[in-house]
Amino acid sequence: MKQVARRVVLRGAGAALAAPTICQYAHAAEVTWRLGHVAPTDTPLHRRLLEAADAITKRSDGKMELSIVGEGRAGIQSGLLAQVRGGGIEMTVAASTQLATTLPLCSIPSIGFLFGDYTSLWPAIDGELGQIIRSQFQSQLGMVVLDKIWDFGFRQITTSTHPIQTAMDLAGLKIRTQIDVEQMEIFRALGAIPVVVTLPYLRTALEHHQIEGQEGMLPVVEYARLNEVQNYCAMTYHIWDGLWLCVNPAAWTNLPERLQHIVANALNGAAQRQREDSAKMEESIRASLARTGMKFTDVALDTFRDALRRQGYYAKIKTKLGDQTWQVIQKTTGVAT
């Protein structure tokens, strides 16, 4: 199930919770905020948020405290967003894929083969491309969103029959995808046959050759022991997702400028460190899977982009998002229609 997979990815490679020491001050904080999220408390996400909260307390000399409430104890994801908008809590983190139905520009990271890897992702998402996405939070949801997006991860392709290196290698491949119309459209355009299988039944479907491959994040491959029924993993980086840190606009406006800087600097810095955690986790999982015999391949990105372009995939997205947005996408990623 998607929720189970999401928790696995957020948990990563079993990162242990290292709770920072909170400084105690003689006086009560003048400003107290809450940040709610649904990730487990043993994830790098939660750990880095706790570190940021500790930094905010110290740098503000105890004038502000940020409480981190994880594991959905403050509410489910959709409820957390509603609470932030209504002022019930001040902050939450939300994935682009969850926001895309409300904010069309949040669908940009899910465009197929948009980024080749993290080295091309971060300059774009921290730059002009990220800026146009953040602007839609303010214009359509009325929420403030901090500059640095937190990493959720790229999706890769595993197969049992043959390695994937070019778009032609996907032709006729029965591949498990999520229940996502746009994601299935990517694979149909590449000549593959997308099949929806929920996570609890994925291993069985692969083992009995009902499907030949699947696409997902490496932590899920490790968690479900898919390396025991899949021989190859192609590092396609075909879809990415990230977590935006959303803030109630009234709470932000009422925060003194000095505290705004402290909060933004602490949380943006924490996001940067969480990205580094994510990169180390991916490297560790890849090495672990390789030791079991799984063969990893790099892919020829241009072959996938060319195939999608010939099928009119990018042209449809350009029409959906508009010429101005597409110009920014093309400028920051190199994808053309």
C-alpha positions as CSV (number, residue, x, y, z in Angstrom):
1,M,0.0,0.0,0.0
2,K,1.2,3.5,-0.8
3,Q,1.0,4.6,2.9
4,V,3.1,1.6,4.0
5,A,5.7,2.4,1.3
6,R,5.7,6.1,2.3
7,R,6.5,5.1,5.9
8,V,9.3,2.8,4.8
9,V,10.9,5.5,2.7
10,L,10.7,8.0,5.4
11,R,12.1,5.6,7.9
12,G,15.0,5.0,5.5
13,A,17.7,2.5,6.5
14,G,16.5,2.3,10.1
15,A,18.0,5.6,11.2
16,A,18.0,5.8,15.0
17,L,16.4,8.8,16.7
18,A,19.0,10.9,18.4
19,A,17.0,13.5,20.4
20,P,18.9,16.7,20.9
21,T,19.2,18.3,24.3
22,I,16.7,21.1,24.7
23,C,18.1,24.1,26.6
24,Q,16.1,25.1,29.6
25,Y,15.4,28.8,30.3
26,A,14.1,30.4,33.4
27,H,11.4,32.3,31.6
28,A,8.6,30.9,29.5
29,A,8.9,31.2,25.7
30,E,7.1,34.2,24.2
31,V,6.2,32.3,21.1
32,T,5.2,28.6,21.0
33,W,4.6,26.8,17.7
34,R,3.7,23.2,16.8
35,L,4.8,21.4,13.7
36,G,2.8,18.2,12.9
37,H,3.8,15.4,10.5
38,V,2.9,11.8,9.8
39,A,6.4,10.2,9.6
40,P,7.7,7.8,12.2
41,T,9.9,9.3,14.9
42,D,12.8,7.1,14.0
43,T,13.3,8.8,10.6
44,P,16.0,11.3,9.6
45,L,13.1,13.7,8.9
46,H,11.9,13.7,12.5
47,R,15.5,13.8,13.8
48,R,16.4,16.8,11.7
49,L,13.2,18.6,12.7
50,L,14.1,18.1,16.4
51,E,17.5,19.5,15.8
52,A,16.0,22.5,14.1
53,A,13.6,23.1,17.0
54,D,16.5,22.9,19.4
55,A,18.4,25.5,17.3
56,I,15.4,27.8,17.3
57,T,15.2,27.7,21.1
58,K,18.9,28.4,21.5
59,R,19.2,31.1,18.9
60,S,16.2,32.9,20.1
61,D,17.5,32.8,23.7
62,G,14.4,30.9,24.7
63,K,12.0,33.4,23.3
64,M,10.5,30.8,20.9
65,E,9.9,27.1,21.1
66,L,8.9,24.8,18.3
67,S,7.3,21.4,19.3
68,I,7.6,18.6,16.8
69,V,4.7,16.2,16.8
70,G,5.3,13.1,14.6
71,E,3.6,9.8,13.7
72,G,0.3,11.5,12.8
73,R,-0.4,12.3,16.5
74,A,-1.5,15.8,15.5
75,G,-3.7,14.4,12.6
76,I,-3.6,12.7,9.2
77,Q,-1.8,14.5,6.4
78,S,-4.9,16.2,4.8
79,G,-6.0,17.2,8.3
80,L,-2.6,18.7,9.1
81,L,-2.8,20.9,6.0
82,A,-6.3,22.0,7.0
83,Q,-5.1,22.8,10.5
84,V,-2.2,24.9,9.2
85,R,-4.5,26.8,6.9
86,G,-7.0,27.3,9.7
87,G,-4.4,28.2,12.4
88,G,-4.9,25.1,14.5
89,I,-1.1,24.3,14.2
90,E,1.5,26.5,12.7
91,M,3.5,24.2,10.5
92,T,3.5,20.8,8.7
93,V,5.4,19.0,5.9
94,A,3.5,17.8,2.8
95,A,4.6,15.8,-0.3
96,S,4.4,17.3,-3.8
97,T,2.4,14.2,-4.9
98,Q,-0.2,14.9,-2.2
99,L,-0.5,18.5,-3.1
100,A,-0.7,18.1,-6.9
101,T,-4.5,17.8,-7.0
102,T,-4.8,21.2,-5.4
103,L,-1.7,22.9,-6.7
104,P,-1.0,21.8,-10.3
105,L,2.6,23.0,-10.2
106,C,3.3,20.5,-7.5
107,S,3.0,17.8,-10.2
108,I,6.2,19.1,-11.9
109,P,8.5,16.8,-10.0
110,S,6.4,13.8,-11.1
111,I,7.0,14.6,-14.8
112,G,8.7,11.5,-16.3
113,F,12.5,11.7,-16.6
114,L,12.6,15.4,-15.8
115,F,15.8,15.1,-13.7
116,G,18.7,12.8,-14.4
117,D,19.7,12.6,-10.8
118,Y,20.2,14.7,-7.7
119,T,22.9,16.8,-9.2
120,S,20.4,18.2,-11.7
121,L,17.5,18.2,-9.3
122,W,18.8,20.5,-6.6
123,P,19.9,23.5,-8.7
124,A,16.5,23.5,-10.4
125,I,14.3,22.9,-7.3
126,D,16.3,25.4,-5.2
127,G,16.3,27.9,-8.1
128,E,13.7,29.3,-10.5
129,L,11.7,26.1,-10.9
130,G,11.2,25.8,-7.1
131,Q,10.3,29.4,-6.9
132,I,7.4,29.1,-9.3
133,I,6.1,26.1,-7.4
134,R,6.4,28.0,-4.0
135,S,4.5,31.0,-5.5
136,Q,1.5,28.8,-6.1
137,F,1.3,27.9,-2.4
138,Q,0.8,31.6,-1.6
139,S,-1.6,32.4,-4.5
140,Q,-3.9,29.4,-4.2
141,L,-3.6,28.2,-0.6
142,G,-2.5,31.4,1.1
143,M,0.3,29.5,2.9
144,V,3.9,30.4,3.4
145,V,6.4,27.7,2.3
146,L,10.1,27.7,3.3
147,D,12.8,27.8,0.6
148,K,14.3,24.4,1.0
149,I,12.3,21.3,0.2
150,W,13.1,18.1,2.0
151,D,14.0,15.0,0.1
152,F,11.5,12.1,-0.2
153,G,13.3,10.3,-3.0
154,F,13.6,9.2,-6.6
155,R,11.9,6.1,-8.1
156,Q,13.9,3.5,-9.9
157,I,13.1,0.4,-12.0
158,T,13.8,-3.3,-11.0
159,T,13.4,-6.3,-13.4
160,S,13.8,-10.0,-13.4
161,T,14.3,-10.7,-17.1
162,H,16.8,-8.3,-18.4
163,P,18.6,-5.0,-17.5
164,I,17.1,-1.7,-18.5
165,Q,19.6,0.8,-20.1
166,T,17.6,2.5,-22.9
167,A,13.9,3.2,-23.5
168,M,13.7,0.3,-25.9
169,D,14.4,-2.1,-23.1
170,L,11.0,-1.2,-21.6
171,A,9.0,-2.3,-24.7
172,G,6.5,-5.0,-23.7
173,L,7.6,-5.1,-20.1
174,K,4.8,-5.9,-17.6
175,I,5.7,-3.5,-14.8
176,R,4.0,-2.8,-11.5
177,T,3.2,0.9,-10.9
178,Q,1.2,2.9,-8.4
179,I,-2.5,3.7,-8.8
180,D,-1.6,6.9,-10.6
181,V,-3.0,7.7,-14.1
182,E,-0.1,10.1,-15.0
183,Q,2.6,7.6,-13.9
184,M,0.9,4.8,-15.9
185,E,0.8,7.2,-18.9
186,I,4.6,7.5,-18.7
187,F,5.2,3.7,-19.0
188,R,2.5,3.3,-21.7
189,A,4.3,6.0,-23.8
190,L,7.5,4.0,-23.4
191,G,5.9,0.8,-24.6
192,A,5.6,-0.9,-21.3
193,I,2.5,-2.5,-19.8
194,P,1.7,-0.9,-16.4
195,V,0.0,-3.2,-13.9
196,V,-1.4,-2.0,-10.6
197,V,-0.4,-4.3,-7.7
198,T,-0.6,-3.2,-4.1
199,L,2.6,-3.6,-2.0
200,P,1.4,-6.6,0.1
201,Y,1.0,-8.6,-3.1
202,L,4.0,-7.2,-5.0
203,R,6.5,-9.9,-4.0
204,T,4.1,-12.7,-4.8
205,A,3.3,-11.2,-8.2
206,L,7.0,-11.0,-9.1
207,E,7.7,-14.4,-7.7
208,H,5.0,-16.0,-9.8
209,H,6.0,-14.0,-12.9
210,Q,2.6,-12.3,-13.2
211,I,4.7,-9.1,-13.7
212,E,8.4,-8.8,-14.7
213,G,9.4,-5.6,-13.0
214,Q,8.3,-2.8,-10.7
215,E,9.2,0.8,-10.1
216,G,9.7,2.3,-6.7
217,M,12.2,3.8,-4.2
218,L,15.2,1.8,-3.1
219,P,14.1,1.6,0.6
220,V,11.0,-0.2,-0.5
221,V,13.1,-2.7,-2.6
222,E,15.1,-3.4,0.5
223,Y,12.1,-3.6,2.9
224,A,10.1,-5.9,0.7
225,R,13.3,-8.0,-0.2
226,L,12.5,-7.6,-3.8
227,N,16.2,-8.3,-4.6
228,E,15.3,-12.0,-3.9
229,V,12.9,-12.0,-6.9
230,Q,14.4,-9.2,-9.1
231,N,17.9,-9.5,-10.7
232,Y,18.4,-6.0,-12.0
233,C,17.9,-2.4,-10.8
234,A,18.1,0.5,-13.3
235,M,18.9,3.8,-11.8
236,T,16.3,5.7,-13.9
237,Y,15.5,8.5,-11.5
238,H,12.3,8.7,-13.5
239,I,10.1,10.5,-10.8
240,W,11.0,12.4,-7.7
241,D,9.0,13.6,-4.7
242,G,9.8,16.1,-2.0
243,L,8.3,17.4,1.2
244,W,7.4,21.1,1.5
245,L,7.5,22.8,4.8
246,C,4.2,24.8,5.0
247,V,3.5,27.6,7.5
248,N,0.3,29.4,8.5
249,P,0.5,32.9,7.0
250,A,-0.9,34.8,10.0
251,A,1.5,33.1,12.4
252,W,4.4,33.9,10.0
253,T,3.3,37.5,9.6
254,N,3.0,38.0,13.4
255,L,6.4,36.6,14.0
256,P,9.1,39.3,14.5
257,E,11.5,39.6,11.7
258,R,14.4,38.4,13.8
259,L,12.5,35.2,14.7
260,Q,11.5,34.7,11.1
261,H,15.2,34.6,10.1
262,I,16.0,32.2,12.9
263,V,13.1,29.8,12.0
264,A,13.9,29.9,8.3
265,N,17.7,29.5,8.7
266,A,17.3,26.6,11.2
267,L,14.7,24.7,9.2
268,N,16.4,25.3,5.8
269,G,19.7,24.2,7.2
270,A,18.0,21.1,8.6
271,A,16.5,20.3,5.2
272,Q,20.0,20.5,3.7
273,R,21.3,18.0,6.2
274,Q,18.3,15.7,5.7
275,R,19.1,15.7,1.9
276,E,22.6,14.5,2.8
277,D,21.1,11.8,5.1
278,S,19.0,10.7,2.1
279,A,22.0,10.5,-0.2
280,K,23.9,8.4,2.3
281,M,21.0,6.2,2.8
282,E,20.6,5.5,-0.9
283,E,24.3,4.8,-1.3
284,S,24.1,2.4,1.7
285,I,21.0,0.5,0.4
286,R,22.5,0.3,-3.1
287,A,25.7,-1.3,-1.8
288,S,23.7,-3.6,0.4
289,L,21.5,-4.8,-2.4
290,A,24.5,-5.2,-4.7
291,R,26.2,-7.5,-2.2
292,T,23.2,-9.8,-2.5
293,G,23.7,-10.1,-6.2
294,M,21.4,-7.4,-7.6
295,K,23.0,-5.9,-10.7
296,F,22.7,-2.1,-11.0
297,T,22.8,-0.2,-14.3
298,D,22.9,3.4,-15.3
299,V,20.6,4.5,-18.1
300,A,20.8,6.6,-21.2
301,L,18.5,9.4,-20.1
302,D,18.1,11.0,-23.5
303,T,16.6,7.8,-25.0
304,F,13.7,7.9,-22.5
305,R,13.2,11.6,-23.1
306,D,13.2,11.2,-26.8
307,A,10.7,8.4,-26.7
308,L,8.4,10.4,-24.5
309,R,8.8,13.4,-26.8
310,R,7.9,11.3,-29.9
311,Q,4.7,10.1,-28.1
312,G,3.6,13.7,-27.4
313,Y,4.0,13.2,-23.6
314,Y,5.8,16.4,-22.9
315,A,3.6,18.4,-25.3
316,K,0.5,17.4,-23.3
317,I,2.2,18.6,-20.1
318,K,3.2,21.8,-21.7
319,T,-0.5,22.4,-22.7
320,K,-1.6,21.5,-19.2
321,L,0.8,23.8,-17.3
322,G,1.1,26.6,-19.8
323,D,3.8,28.1,-22.0
324,Q,5.4,30.3,-19.3
325,T,5.8,27.4,-16.8
326,W,7.1,25.1,-19.5
327,Q,9.7,27.7,-20.5
328,V,11.0,27.5,-16.9
329,I,10.9,23.7,-16.9
330,Q,12.8,23.6,-20.2
331,K,15.4,26.2,-19.0
332,T,16.1,24.5,-15.7
333,T,16.0,20.8,-16.8
334,G,16.8,20.7,-20.5
335,V,13.6,18.8,-21.4
336,A,12.1,19.9,-24.7
337,T,8.8,19.2,-26.4
